[in-house]
Amino acid sequence: MSVLIVCLFLVVYFFLLLLVSRLTSKKDSSNEAYFTGNRRSPWFAVAYGMIGTMLSGVTFMSIPGYVQKTQFTYLGVVIGNIIGFALISAVLLPLYYKLNLTSIYTYLEKRFGKKSQKAGAALFILSRLFGSSLRLYLVVFTLYEFSFKNAGVPFPILAASILILILLYTFRGGIKTVVWTDCLQTTCMILSVAGIFWILKSGIADSFGAILKEASEKGMTKIYDGNWKSPLFFWKQIAGGICISLAMTGLDQDMMQKNLSCRTLRESQKNIALSAVLFFLSNVIFLLLGVLILSYAQKNQISLPQKADAIFSSVAFRAGSVSSLLFMTGLVAAGYSSADGTIASLTTAFCLDILGFEKNSFSEEKKTKIRKIVHIAFTLCFFLVIVIFKPFHSDSLIATIFTIAGYTYGPLLALFFFGMLMKNRHVRDGAVPFIAIFSPVASFLLNKFSKELFAGYTFGFEILLLNALISFVLLLFFSKKQS
């Protein structure tokens, strides 16, 4: 696909997002609208838009290609995610609404102290900065490899251009804008996947039932892995999925900021329930799409690349110009929906938790100025991570992102649940930053030498649970009983 067509597509798509931004922020671009959407977001819009955020460009690219190596075992993680969503709805959302939180890490200050709040916010900022930057990196990388590389456009220039577009439409409206731009982007992603599905199916003479039967006979649809030493062990996948959902949704300012923009707790819980159903169906469709991609490649004698992340794009671009355009639409939509909300939530966490906007005496004008500077600074951080990571990209990014989350969200998971379960114990506030550093390091070392230490056992996504348990024990050690 020519660079001219790609650039024209990006410009048209950007102006659609900019139009939504103007419509949502023209009446109110205050800090309150930026941080909370004035708590007037319709719950169904939040639920629908969150699908694009939860799936992201990594899911769009990696899950179909992931089928070749891991079959359908990822479905165990998805089942765990659904259980996690139920816990979020029953436990975390009532707490957030009861305390009327804007940043969820304010809870840590109320429960433990200021240092705990800053440590929690720092963990979120670190994890989300890297996780979402890598999600957007995959979008930039794919556009570069299939269009801009041959035209001689440098990778950093392409990355900077895409980030500037995101900056322009999120700069004023913040979360109020992101809720509605995410709806547009989720729609684009769903339509693109449906279109590609139909095109690939049309290129295979067999019925989809026959394709699925053949894939099943080859073991490509295997869900249950009974080897307890394997990272893909079914029950480990479920446990990891529960922890990932609790951490990366329930304790994530990006996701919860959208939920807390709903009018009431009840609406927010309905949002989570609908999101869970749509999330499950979406992942099943992506896994089925993976089977279709592999079958199409075999029938049409297409040699597949070694990188799992490149399999979907390789087949989509060889299936014709319509398939290429649909793929690019879905990829850009998925990447943008992940990045725009993250930049807004990182700005929120930094302003409220690190700078203490809610308690200092800054004027509204000064807060707005600082907030805009922070927003630009995080956009620049995204650019640096994307450019620096390129030489290190080797295989499926979804495993990399979940690994990063496993090390950074573990202490957060322990802090929140220790605060709720151990109500009669007070943690020494100054010890929390130490725990936030020590636990991930200890988890990393245990993971690195797990085969030697645990009779061949290897950790998968449940590394987050191990990290949280270490943090929980340390919190217990540095706490004392109180009346």
C-alpha positions, 0 to 999 in steps of 0.5 A: 500500500502506497505511503500517499494512501496511508497518509490520506487515511491517517489524516481523514481518521484524525479529523474524525477524532478531532471533530469528536474532541471539539464536540465534547470539549467546546462547552467545558474544557476545565480540569474537572472535565479533563479528570472526571468528565464531570461524572456524566458519561453514559455507562453504555458508552464507557463500556463499549469504548473500553473494549477498544482500550482493553484489546489494544493494538497488541491484542489485535496483532498478537492474539491471532498470531499467538494461536500458532504457538499456544493454540487456544490456551490463552482462553484460560487467561480470558476466563480468569479476566471475567472472574476478575471483572466480577470481583472489581464490580463487587469489591473495588467499585463500591469502595471507589464510589464510597470515597468519591475518588478521582484518582484511585490511589487517593485511597492509599493515602487515606488508608496508609499515608502520603508515601503509599499514595505516591508509591502506588501512583508511581507503580501505575505510571511506570507500568502504564507508560511502558505497557501502553507505549509498547502497544502503540509501538506495534502500530507504528512498527507495522505501518513503518514496515509495510508502507513508510520504510520503502519510502525512506521515512525514518521510524522516529518521524513516523512515531512523532507524527502519530503521537502529535495527532493523539496529543492534539485531540486529547489536549483539551478534553481529557477523559471527557473526550476519550470516552467518546473517541474510544466508541468511534475507535471500537466501532472501527476495530470491530468493522475491520475485523469483521471485514477481514474475517469475511475476506479471508473466509471467501479465499478458502473453499471450505466452510468455516465449520470444516476449517475449524474441524481441521484445525481441531484435528491438528491440535490448534484449538487446544484450550486445556494444558495439563502440564503443571510445570508449563507456563500455559497450564490451564489453572495457572492461566486462570489464576493469572487472568484473575490477577491481571484483570484485578490489577490492569483494570481494577487498580489501573487509573486509566480504566477506572477513570473511565468507570468513575466518570459514570453517574452512579455506582450502579451504572458503573457496575453495569458498565463492567458487566457489559464490558466483560461480556464484550471482552470475552466475545472479542477474544474468542473472535480473535482466536478464531481469526487466528485459525482462519489466518493460518488456514488461509496462509496454508491454502494460498501457500503464504510463508509466515514470518517468525514473529508472532506479531507479524503473522496477521499483518503479513496475511492481511496485506497479501489478501488484497487492497481492501483487506490491507485498508481494513487491517490498517483501520483496525490497527490504528483504532486499537492503538489510538484507543489504548494510547489516548486514554493512557496519556490522560490517566497518566496526567491525572495520576501525576497531577493528583497523586504526585503533585497533590492538585486536590490539596495545594493552593494553586489557582485553576489557571495554574493547574491548567497550565501544569496539567498541559505541560504534564500531558505533553511530557508524557507524550514525549515519554511515549515517543522515547520508549517507542524509539528505544524499544525498536531494536529489542522487539523479538516476538509476541508483545502481549507476553512482554506487556503482561510480564511488565504488569506482573512486576509492577502491579503486584505491590499495588494488588497487595496494597489495596487488598491488604488495606481492605482485608486487614482493617485492624492493622496499620502499615508503616508508611515509609516502608511502602516505597521499599516494598514496591521496589523489593517485591518486583526484584525478588519476583524477578529473581525467583522467576529467573531461577524457577527451574532450579528452585522448583523442580522444573516449574516455570512461571507464566502470567501468575508471576503477578500473584507471586509478586503480590504475595511477597508484597502482602507478607512484607506489608504484614511484617511492617504493620502493627495492630491498632484498635 
